[in-house]
């Protein structure tokens, strides 16, 4: 960072503070992860200098020969990794990927059946504050009150009544296995397209640690960060018959030139996800999540659906006289990073919430195992239940994090 230091010391100091935060703190934000040196290097490569509007062998600018090769490799790797018929690797984000699907197959006011935001869905699945909720008719499904798991019978009833054009399976805060086969059966019965947003669990799926949406889904979207551990960005995977509609929707429908440095990083990310070490990593992510969930339960916390099958969990805090915002702030004060999150049937607003969301993907990337995660769970409990002063807790956090400082790999 010496060149940046010469240019602007304020920027240089901010970068160093962020390096310190990531080095000393414990990151349990379920949607975040740490990338490899390969991804870091490629994201900052000279591929950022090139405009490459269009697709391989059909560009609008000259000088794209090497960029064509990289994008073709990224497509090939993505298809192989997920056993997909077609891949578009250009979306700048998961949200862009979702918008591209809607733009390809829907008209304004068409009906989407998707998971309610408060029950674990995502903003781009139709929340009113999103343009999706304003452009389309959104019908929401959720989880049962008793078990807090997806109610497939109710989804079928809603599809029968509302006749959606697209049914979305996938969530941003759902800790259990999703039954894509059941979703497919419902979609076919009601002549709807099945779209799976696997953003949170794509790494688990790539490593065969979660049932795959292929071949059940018509279209699958995902981010390339989170559990997939690649650069920030999005992808769309689909059946061959939807290839042209998807590609036209991404470009020129919604985007101009792709970020070719990120396309390069995506190719590297997919290659890394094919390695045996990636499978072992995902297995450890799940082991760590189960250990953390059990530890918090033994400390008196309640979990949505009483546990987890994947990398994340939702912790209820209202019965302890707390709210999610307070918990997030208390933990951030000792350098543990989580996010406040609404829980099913939450009576609090999105600004306060009755829960927090925790994930183990990032800490597992740093090499933490069950014994380390259990200790992290103990500190979380001690902090939220005011068992020890914050300055002492912060020292405990830094002691745990010291052997696992992020240095890339």
C-alpha positions in Angstrom: 0.0 0.0 0.0 3.0 2.3 -0.2 1.9 3.9 -3.4 -1.5 4.8 -1.8 0.3 6.1 1.2 2.2 8.6 -1.0 -1.0 9.6 -2.8 -3.4 10.1 0.2 -2.5 9.4 3.8 -6.2 9.6 4.9 -7.1 6.7 2.5 -4.0 4.8 3.6 -4.9 5.1 7.3 -8.5 3.9 6.6 -7.2 0.9 4.7 -4.9 0.0 7.6 -7.8 0.3 10.2 -9.8 -2.1 8.1 -6.8 -4.5 7.9 -6.7 -4.3 11.7 -10.4 -4.9 12.1 -10.3 -8.0 9.9 -7.2 -9.2 11.6 -8.2 -8.8 15.2 -12.0 -9.4 15.0 -14.1 -12.5 14.7 -16.4 -12.4 11.6 -19.6 -14.3 12.0 -21.6 -12.4 9.4 -23.2 -15.3 7.4 -22.9 -13.6 4.0 -19.2 -12.8 4.2 -16.0 -14.8 3.8 -12.3 -14.4 3.1 -11.0 -15.0 -0.4 -7.7 -16.7 -1.4 -4.6 -15.0 -2.6 -5.5 -16.2 -6.1 -8.8 -14.4 -6.0 -7.3 -11.3 -4.4 -4.6 -11.0 -7.0 -6.9 -11.6 -10.0 -9.5 -9.0 -8.7 -6.7 -6.4 -8.6 -5.3 -7.4 -12.0 -5.0 -5.5 -15.3 -8.1 -7.2 -16.5 -9.9 -4.3 -14.8 -8.7 -2.0 -17.6 -10.8 -3.5 -20.4 -14.3 -2.9 -21.8 -15.7 -6.2 -23.1 -19.4 -5.5 -23.9 -21.0 -8.5 -25.4 -20.0 -12.2 -25.1 -17.1 -14.3 -26.1 -16.5 -14.0 -29.9 -19.2 -11.4 -30.1 -17.7 -8.2 -28.5 -18.3 -4.6 -29.4 -14.7 -3.6 -28.8 -11.4 -4.9 -30.2 -8.7 -6.3 -28.1 -10.8 -8.9 -26.3 -9.1 -12.1 -27.4 -7.7 -13.0 -23.9 -10.9 -11.8 -22.2 -12.9 -14.1 -24.5 -10.7 -17.0 -23.3 -11.1 -16.1 -19.6 -14.9 -15.8 -19.8 -15.2 -19.0 -21.8 -13.2 -20.8 -19.0 -15.4 -19.2 -16.3 -18.5 -20.5 -18.1 -17.0 -23.9 -18.6 -15.9 -24.2 -15.0 -19.3 -23.0 -13.6 -21.2 -25.5 -15.8 -18.9 -28.3 -14.7 -19.0 -27.4 -11.0 -22.8 -27.2 -10.8 -23.7 -29.7 -13.6 -25.5 -26.9 -15.4 -26.4 -26.6 -19.1 -25.6 -22.9 -19.4 -23.9 -20.3 -17.3 -23.8 -16.5 -17.5 -20.9 -15.2 -15.4 -21.4 -11.5 -16.1 -23.8 -10.2 -13.4 -22.2 -7.7 -11.1 -24.0 -9.1 -8.1 -26.6 -11.6 -6.9 -29.2 -8.9 -7.0 -28.4 -8.1 -10.6 -28.6 -11.8 -11.4 -32.1 -12.0 -9.9 -33.3 -8.9 -11.7 -32.0 -10.3 -15.0 -34.2 -13.4 -14.5 -37.3 -11.3 -13.8 -36.5 -9.0 -16.8 -36.2 -12.1 -19.1 -39.4 -13.8 -18.2 -41.8 -11.4 -16.6 -43.9 -8.3 -17.4 -44.8 -5.6 -14.8 -47.5 -6.9 -12.4 -46.8 -10.6 -13.2 -46.9 -12.7 -10.1 -43.9 -14.1 -8.2 -44.3 -16.6 -5.3 -41.3 -16.2 -2.9 -40.3 -16.5 0.7 -41.3 -13.6 2.9 -38.4 -11.4 4.0 -39.3 -11.8 7.7 -39.2 -15.6 7.3 -35.7 -15.7 5.7 -36.2 -14.5 2.1 -34.1 -11.8 0.4 -34.9 -8.2 -0.6 -34.8 -9.0 -4.3 -37.4 -11.8 -3.8 -40.0 -9.1 -3.6 -39.8 -6.9 -0.5 -41.8 -3.7 -0.9 -38.7 -1.6 -0.3 -37.1 -3.2 -3.4 -38.0 -2.3 -7.0 -39.0 -6.0 -7.4 -41.8 -5.5 -4.9 -42.9 -2.4 -6.7 -42.8 -3.8 -10.3 -44.3 -7.2 -9.7 -47.2 -8.8 -7.8 -45.5 -10.6 -4.9 -47.2 -13.4 -3.0 -45.2 -14.6 0.0 -44.8 -18.0 1.7 -43.2 -18.7 5.0 -42.4 -21.2 7.7 -44.7 -23.0 10.1 -45.2 -21.5 13.5 -44.6 -24.8 15.3 -41.4 -26.0 13.6 -40.2 -22.8 11.8 -39.5 -24.7 8.6 -40.8 -24.2 5.1 -44.5 -25.1 4.7 -44.6 -26.9 1.3 -48.3 -27.7 1.6 -49.1 -24.0 2.0 -46.8 -23.1 -1.0 -48.8 -25.5 -3.1 -52.1 -23.9 -2.0 -50.8 -20.4 -2.7 -49.6 -21.4 -6.2 -53.0 -22.9 -6.9 -54.8 -19.7 -6.0 -52.4 -17.0 -7.4 -50.9 -18.8 -10.5 -47.4 -17.3 -10.3 -45.2 -17.1 -13.4 -42.1 -17.7 -11.2 -41.7 -19.5 -7.9 -38.5 -18.7 -6.0 -36.8 -21.2 -3.7 -33.9 -20.0 -1.7 -33.2 -17.7 1.2 -30.8 -15.4 3.0 -31.7 -16.5 6.5 -33.0 -20.1 6.5 -30.9 -22.6 8.5 -32.4 -25.8 7.2 -32.1 -28.0 4.0 -34.3 -26.8 1.2 -36.3 -29.5 -0.7 -35.8 -28.5 -4.4 -37.6 -31.5 -5.6 -40.7 -30.5 -3.7 -40.5 -27.0 -5.2 -40.1 -28.5 -8.7 -43.2 -30.6 -8.3 -45.2 -27.6 -7.2 -43.9 -25.4 -10.1 -44.7 -28.0 -12.7 -48.1 -28.6 -11.3 -48.9 -24.9 -11.7 -47.0 -24.3 -14.9 -44.5 -21.9 -13.3 -40.8 -21.4 -13.8 -38.8 -22.6 -10.8 -36.0 -20.2 -9.9 -33.5 -21.1 -7.2 -31.5 -18.5 -5.5 -28.7 -20.5 -3.9 -26.5 -17.5 -3.0 -26.0 -18.5 0.6 -25.5 -22.2 0.1 -23.7 -22.4 -3.3 -20.4 -23.4 -1.7 -22.2 -26.2 0.2 -23.9 -27.3 -3.0 -20.7 -27.2 -5.0 -19.1 -29.5 -2.4 -22.2 -31.8 -2.3 -22.9 -30.9 1.3 -26.4 -29.7 0.5 -28.9 -31.2 -2.1 -28.4 -29.6 -5.5 -31.1 -27.6 -7.3 -30.0 -29.3 -10.6 -31.9 -30.7 -12.4 -35.0 -29.5 -10.6 -34.7 -25.8 -11.3 -35.2 -24.0 -14.6 -32.9 -21.1 -13.6 -30.5 -20.8 -10.7 -28.9 -17.6 -9.4 -26.1 -17.1 -7.0 -23.5 -14.7 -5.6 -19.9 -15.9 -6.0 -18.8 -14.8 -2.5 -20.4 -16.1 0.7 -19.8 -19.9 1.1 -18.5 -20.1 -2.5 -15.6 -18.0 -1.3 -15.0 -16.1 -4.5 -15.1 -12.4 -5.5 -18.1 -10.3 -4.9 -20.4 -10.9 -7.9 -23.2 -13.0 -9.4 -23.9 -15.8 -11.8 -26.9 -17.3 -13.5 -27.2 -21.0 -14.4 -30.0 -22.3 -16.5 -31.3 -24.9 -18.9 -30.0 -24.6 -22.5 -33.5 -23.5 -23.7 -33.3 -20.4 -21.6 -29.8 -19.4 -22.6 -30.7 -16.7 -25.2 -33.3 -15.1 -22.9 -30.9 -14.9 -20.0 -27.9 -13.6 -22.0 -30.0 -10.9 -23.7 -31.5 -9.9 -20.3 -28.0 -9.5 -18.7 -26.5 -7.7 -21.7 -27.8 -5.4 -23.2 -30.9 -5.6 -21.0 -29.5 -4.6 -17.6 -25.7 -4.2 -17.8 -23.1 -2.7 -20.1 -19.5 -4.0 -19.9 -18.8 -6.9 -17.5 -16.2 -6.4 -14.8 -13.6 -8.6 -16.5 -11.3 -8.7 -13.5 -14.2 -10.2 -11.5 -15.0 -12.6 -14.3 -11.3 -13.7 -14.1 -11.7 -14.1 -10.3 -14.9 -16.1 -10.8 -13.1 -18.5 -13.0 -10.4 -19.0 -10.3 -13.1 -19.3 -7.6 -14.9 -22.1 -9.6 -11.5 -23.9 -10.1 -10.8 -23.7 -6.4 -14.2 -25.1 -5.6 -13.4 -28.3 -7.6 -10.4 -29.1 -5.3 -10.7 -31.8 -2.6 -9.7 -29.2 0.0 -12.8 -27.2 -0.8 -15.0 -30.2 0.1 -13.2 -30.6 3.4 -13.7 -26.9 4.1 -17.4 -27.1 3.5 -17.7 -30.1 5.8 -15.9 -28.1 8.5 -18.2 -25.1 8.0 -21.2 -27.3 8.8 -19.5 -29.0 11.7 -18.6 -25.6 13.2 -22.1 -24.3 12.7 -23.6 -27.3 14.5 -21.2 -26.8 17.4 -21.9 -23.1 17.7 -25.7 -23.8 17.6 -25.4 -26.4 20.4 -23.2 -24.1 22.5 -25.6 -21.2 22.3 -28.5 -23.5 23.2 -26.7 -24.8 26.2 -26.1 -21.2 27.3 -29.9 -20.5 27.2 -30.4 -19.1 23.7 -33.3 -20.2 21.5 -32.6 -20.8 17.8 -35.1 -20.6 14.9 -36.0 -24.2 13.9 -34.0 -25.3 17.0 -30.7 -25.6 15.1 -29.0 -25.6 11.6 -28.2 -27.9 8.7 -26.0 -25.4 6.9 -23.6 -22.6 7.6 -25.9 -20.2 9.5 -28.3 -19.9 12.4 -30.8 -17.4 13.6 -30.6 -16.7 17.3 -33.7 -15.4 19.2 -32.8 -12.8 21.8 -36.2 -11.2 22.8 -36.9 -13.7 25.5 -33.7 -12.5 27.2 -34.9 -8.9 27.3 -32.7 -8.0 24.3 -33.2 -7.0 20.7 -31.0 -7.7 17.7 -29.7 -4.2 17.3 -28.5 -4.1 20.9 -26.8 -7.5 20.5 -25.1 -6.5 17.3 -23.7 -3.4 18.9 -22.6 -5.2 22.1 -20.7 -7.8 20.1 -19.2 -5.2 17.7 -17.9 -3.4 20.8 -15.7 -6.5 21.5 -14.8 -7.0 17.9 -17.3 -9.8 17.1 -19.2 -9.0 13.9 -22.8 -10.3 13.4 -25.9 -8.8 12.0 -29.3 -8.1 13.5 -32.0 -10.1 11.7 -35.8 -10.5 11.9 -37.1 -13.9 12.9 -40.3 -15.5 11.7 -43.4 -13.8 13.1 -41.2 -11.0 14.5 -43.1 -8.2 16.2 -40.1 -5.8 16.1 -39.1 -3.7 13.1 -36.2 -4.4 10.8 -34.2 -1.6 12.6 -34.4 -3.4 15.9 -35.4 -7.1 15.3 -35.8 -10.0 17.7 -32.8 -11.9 16.5 -29.3 -12.0 15.2 -27.9 -14.1 12.3 -24.6 -16.0 12.8 -22.5 -17.9 10.2 -19.3 -20.0 10.3 -18.0 -19.7 6.7 -15.5 -16.9 7.4 -14.0 -18.3 10.6 -13.7 -21.7 9.1 -11.7 -20.2 6.2 -9.2 -19.0 8.8 -8.8 -22.5 10.0 -11.0 -22.6 13.1 -12.2 -26.0 14.2 -14.9 -27.1 16.7 -12.9 -26.3 19.8 -12.2 -22.8 18.7 -15.9 -22.2 17.6 -17.1 -23.4 21.0 -14.9 -20.8 22.7 -16.3 -18.2 20.4 -19.8 -19.2 21.4 -18.9 -18.9 25.1 -17.7 -15.3 24.5 -20.9 -14.4 22.7 -22.9 -15.7 25.5 -20.8 -14.0 28.2 -21.1 -10.7 26.3 -24.8 -10.8 25.6 -25.6 -12.0 29.1 -23.3 -9.4 30.7 -21.2 -11.9 32.5 -17.9 -10.0 32.0 -16.7 -6.5 31.2 -16.3 -5.6 27.6 -12.6 -4.8 27.8 -11.9 -8.3 29.2 -14.0 -9.9 26.6 -12.2 -8.0 23.8 -8.9 -9.3 25.1 -10.4 -12.8 24.9 -11.5 -12.2 21.3 -8.0 -11.0 20.3 -6.4 -14.0 22.0 -8.6 -16.4 20.0 -8.2 -14.5 16.7 -4.4 -14.2 17.0 -3.4 -17.6 15.6 -6.0 -17.3 12.8 -5.2 -13.8 11.3 -6.3 -13.5 7.7 -3.2 -13.6 5.5 -4.8 -15.2 2.4 -3.8 -18.6 1.2 
